[in-house]
Amino acid sequence: MHSDTKKISLPQQLIYQVLLLFIAFTVLYPVFWVIGMSFNGKDEARPKDIIPTVFSVEAYQRVLDQPTNNPVSFVELVRNSLLLAVSTAGLSVLIGVSAAYIFSRFDFSGRKMLMMIVITVLMLPSIATIAPLFVLLNGIQIPLTPWFKEACKAGGFVGTAMQIVNACEKTWNLRNSLPGVGMAMLSGMLPFAIWNLKGYLDTIPKDLSEAAFIDGASFNQVFLRIILPLSMPALAVTFFMGFLGGWTEFALSWQFLTNPKNFTLAMSLYNMTGQFSGDTPWSAFAAMSLMIATPVAIIYLFLQRYIVGGLTVGSVK
């Protein structure tokens, strides 16, 4: 058989390999440098060698015990960040795919205008919405029941004992809480989720839905049994992006939260930095950075088969 594959000469192969090795080196060198710094027992800000001369896991132990001077453990930080990341990513996918299905399959009055609103909100930088979200959520004061009062006194506010008692006797501020931060994050995730999922749903042939309708399936059955399984690659991408944004979110949490018990990993990582480079525990900083990045890599490995998959093409065949 005649092959149209163009053969690459030996000099070209050498050039390509050298170029790829250079790119790999520039990408992997900072990673290895951070890994080496995390195991550096000397706690140097600028280690001369990637492989530390004094190997130690003290930095990881320090992070696991208490990363910063705030009275919050690493487990509590992971719990807060994981709660925010999973809940916001899951809700953005759930609400986003429902809205995307309506935009993709139904023609109704105001459809184009609503899509323009979604695109407009999507183009806004997330930092621009901090002020209105702060004012909106800060205005929501929920009267506390006796159960909430006890939980509030256990760690709901920061201040003197009298200030805590007085505050907890009155209301619970939605802004100064993890649910409030989650709602603010969700407002920024939804436009991307709707737009991304709507574009993918448009590529699913309508013949599949019409065939199901002929067989007597309802709209809900078509959505649950046909659209959702075929949308797994887009759902995985949307969930991963939402999880990544929630796991590393900093700006909203830093502006909204005041109680150390509600702090996230990104906030504590920032708290580790000092005014000068010499004030920063670089080994612990590198160790915590790696511990924050590892779950994201694990999530990507689990979702990789869906992210790179083409389930729609297979279904049509």
N, C-alpha and C positions, 0 to 999 in steps of 0.2 A: 504493500500500500504506500501511496505517496503521502509523505508527511509535510505539513506546512510549518512545522516547528523550526524556528531559526536557531541554528547552532551558534553558540557563543565561543569565541576564540579564547585561548588560554590567557593572553594578556588582559582581556576584558573580564574574565572570571576572577583573576587576581585583584583587579581594581575593585570589582564589586565586593569581594570578600573583605578586602582591607577597609572599604567604606562601611560595610555592615559591622565589622569588628569595632571600628571607631565609634559608631552610633551606639552599639551595645555597651562599650566602655563608658561613654558619657552618661548613659542612663543608669548603669549598675554601680558605678563608682560611688555616687552619693549614698546609695542604699547600703553598700558594704561599709562605707565610712561611718554611717549612723549605727550600724550593727556593732562595729568595732568600738565605737565610743560608748555604747551601752554596757559593754563588758570591761571597760577600762577602769581599773581600780584606782588610778591616779586622779580621775575626775578632771581631765585636762580639757580646756576649751578648744585648743587647737592641737590635737595629737599629731605627732610626726608620722606615725605608721598606722596603717589600717588595722593590722593585727596588734592588739594591745600587749605591751610588755608585762603588765601586771593584770592577769585575768581575774575577774571578780563578778559575782552576781549580786553584790550588795545593792546596786542601783535598782534592780527589779524587786528585791525585798523591801527596799525603802518605799517604792511606789505602791506595792501591795499593802503595806502597813498603813501609810498615810502620805499621800503624794505632796500635800501642801500643809501649811500651818492651820488651815481651816479644819474644824472638827468634823471631817467627813472622810470615810474610808473609800478605798478604790472600788470595793464591791458596790457601795451605794452609788458611786459615780457611774459605774457600768449599768446598774439597774435603771438609773434615771435616763441615761443616753439610749439604752436599749428600748425602754418604754416609749420614749419620744420617737425614735427611728422606726420601730415596727408599727406603732399605732398610726403615725402620720402616713407612712408609706402604704400600709394596708388600706386606710380610709381613702387615700388619694386614688388608689387603683379601683376600689369598690365604687366610689362615686364617679370617678373619671370614666370608667368603662360604661357605666350606665348612661351618663350624659353623652358620651361619644357614640353610643349605639343609636340614641335618639337623633343626634345630628347627622349621622351617616345614613340612616334608613328611613327617616320620616321627613316629609316636606310640610312645614307648618309656617304660619305667619310670624315674621320676626326672626326667622332662622339665621339669615345672613347678618342681621344686626347683632344678634347674640354672639355669633362667631367672631365678629369684628371686636366686640367687647372683650372676648376671651383673648384674642391676639393682642389687643391693646394692653391688657393687664399683664400678659406674658412678656411684653417688651419692657415693662417698667423694671428698673433694678429693685431688688428686694430691700435694699437699704432705704429706699425712698418711702416705703410703707411703714417704717418703724414708728414714726411720730403719730400718724392717725391710729395705728393699731394700739399703741400705748394708751392714747386718750380713750379709745373705745373700750378696751378691756379694763382699764383702770376705773371706768365709770360703773362697772358691774360689781356691785357689793351684795353678797348673798348673806342673809341672816343665818347665824349658826344655830344648829340644834345642839343639845347637850353632848351628843356623840362627837360632833365636829369641834365643839369647844375643847374637849379633851385632846383630840388629835392636834388642834391648833396650839394648845399649850405645850404639847410634846415636841414641837419644832416647826410651827407654822409661821412664826415671826422672829425677827431679830431685834434685840433691844434689852433694856433692863427688865427685871421681873415684873415691875409694876406696869411698864409699857406693854409687855406681852399679855398680862391679865386684862388690861383695859382694852387692848385691840381685840383679843379673843372673845371678850364679852359682847362685842358689837357685830362685826361682819367679817366675811371672808372675801378677800380681794382676788378676783379671777386673774388679774394681770400678774400678780406675784405668786404664780403657781405653775406646775408642769402642765395641767390641762390648758391653761391660758396660752402658754408658749406653744403647745401643740396646735391649738386653733389658729394662732398667728402663722405658724409654719404651713399648716394645711391650706391657708388662703393663698400662699405662694406656690404650692405644689399643684393645686388643682388645674390652673390654666395649662401648665405643661402636660399634665396627664390627659386632659381632655383633647388637646390638640394632637398629641402624639398618638393616642389610641384611635382618634377619629381618622387620621390619615391611614392607619393600618387597616381599620375596618372597611375603609373604602376599597381596599384591594381584594377583599373577600368577595368572590362572585355572588351576585344576588340570586343566581340560579339555584344555589344550594338552599337558600331560604324559601324560594318559591316552590321548590320540590317538596320541602317539608310542609309548607302550608297546604299543598295539594293532598298530602297524606293525612291531613287533619291536625297538624301541630299548631299550637297557639304561639303568640309572640314570645311569651315567657319560655316555652319549651325550645323554640328556635334559638333564643338568646342563651339559655343555659346549656343546651346539648350540642349546639352547632357553633355559634359565634364564639363563646368562651373557650372551648377546646382549640379552635383554630387560631385564637388570639394569644395563645400562651407565650410566643416569643415577645410580642409587644407588651404583654402584662409583666413578663419577667424583667424586661428593660425598664419599664416604668417603675416597678417595685424597687429594682436595684438603685435607680437614680434617686428615688424618694428616700430609700434607706441611707444611701450615701449622704444626701443632704441633711437628713435628720441626725445622723451619727456625728457629723462634723459641724453641725450648726453652732454658731458662736454669737453673732450679732444680736439676735432677738433674745437669747438667753441672758446675755451680759447686760442688756438694757432692762429686762423685765424682772429678773430674779434677784432677790436680796438674801434669801435664806440659804446658807451653805449646804443644808441637807437636800436642797433641790438643784444644786449645781450639777453641771454635766462634765464629761471628760474634757471637752474643748476648753471650757472655762477654767478648769483646774490646770490644764496644760499651760494656759496663758498666765495663771497665777504663779507658776513656777519660775517665770522669767523675772529677773531683777532689774533694777535701774541701770546697772552696768553689767557688761558681759561677765565680769568676775564674780558677780553676785548670783549667777545662775548655776544650779547644780546640773552641769551638762550631761553627765552620765545618766542621772535619773530622768532628765528631760528626753534624752534619746531613747531610753528604755520605755518610757510612757508613750512616746510617739509610735514606737513599734507595736506596743500592745494595743494602741488605738487603731492602727492600720491593719492589723491581722484579721479581725472579724470581717472587714470589708472584702479582703482577698478571699476569705473562706466563702462568703456569700456569693461572690462572683463565680467561684469554682463550682458551686452547686447549681447555679442558674446558667452556666455557660452553654449547656446543651440546648436550652430554650432560646437563649439570646442569639445563637448562631444558626438555629434551626429554621427550616422553611416548611412549616406544617401546612400552609395553605396550598402550596404547589402539590404536595403529596395528596391532599384531599381531592383536588380537581382531577388528578390522574386516576 
